[in-house]
């Protein structure tokens, strides 16, 4: 389930970023890269055991897997939020001197 949650979030963020690509003030490209990187990592994590064990369950549809998917999404959003606060695109945290 965590693969589905992360892939869905990555797709939505990529579509929003692409629609507003000329003015990427809120670093949606960075969030998109974080989410796609995590999705690829989870895909590899699911694919290798599936191939090595000769089949079985590829997608976990359990409560724990759902909670883990949302927890990973929250961590990705927290990292993006931290980077956004450091960049401060609107100059709210770090007041810029007017010239």
N, C-alpha and C positions, 0 to 999 in steps of 0.2 A: 504494500500500500504506500510505503514511503516513496517508492519510485514514481508512482502515479501522482502523488501530491507534488513532488519536486518538479516533475516534467510539466505538469499543468501550470504551476507557478512560473516556471522558466518561459513557457510559451506565452503566457499572458504578459509578463514583463517585457519580453522581446518585442511583442506586437506594439505595446505602448511606447517603448523606446524608439522603434522604427518609425512610428507615426510622428514623433517629436524629435527626430534625430538631429535636425539642424540646430536645435536649442536644447542641448543635453545638460541643462543647468543643475538638475538634481541627480546626476550621475546614474541614470538608469542603465547605461551601458555597463557600468561596473556591477550593478546588481544582477543584470542579465548574465554576465560572465560568471559571477559567483554561483548562481542557480544552475547554469548549464554545466559548470565544472562539478558541482555536487551531484547532478543528475547522471553525468557520465561515470562518476565514481560509484554511485549506487548501482548503475547498470552493470558495471564490471563485477561488483560485489555479488550480484545476483546471477550473472551469466557463468562465471567460472565454477561455482559449486554445482550449478545445473548441468554443465557439460561434464564435469569430473565424476559426478554421481550417476550419470546416465539417465537423466530425466528427473522427474519428481515435480515438486511445487516450485514454480518460478516466481510467482507473486504471492506474498503473504497478505491475506486479508484477515487480519486479527486486530484486536484493540491495541495491543502493544505496538504493532507496526504502524497503525494510524497515529498513535501518540508520538512515536519516534519520527514520523514524517513531519508532523507539525512542529516538533521540537527542533528538527534540523532547519525547517523554514524560519522559525523564530531566531535561531542563531545566525542564519544568513542575513535576515533583516537587521539584526543587531550590528553585525559587522558593517553592513551598508550604511546604517544610521551613524555609526561612529565615524566612518570615512566622510560622510556628508557633513557632520558637525565640524570635523577638522577643516574641510574645504570652506564651509560657511558661505554658500553662494549668494546669499542676500545680505551678508555683512551684519548679521544680528548679534552674533557672539563677539566677533572682533570688529569693533567700530573702526571704519576706515576714515582717515582724515580727509576732509573735503579740501580740495585745492583751489 
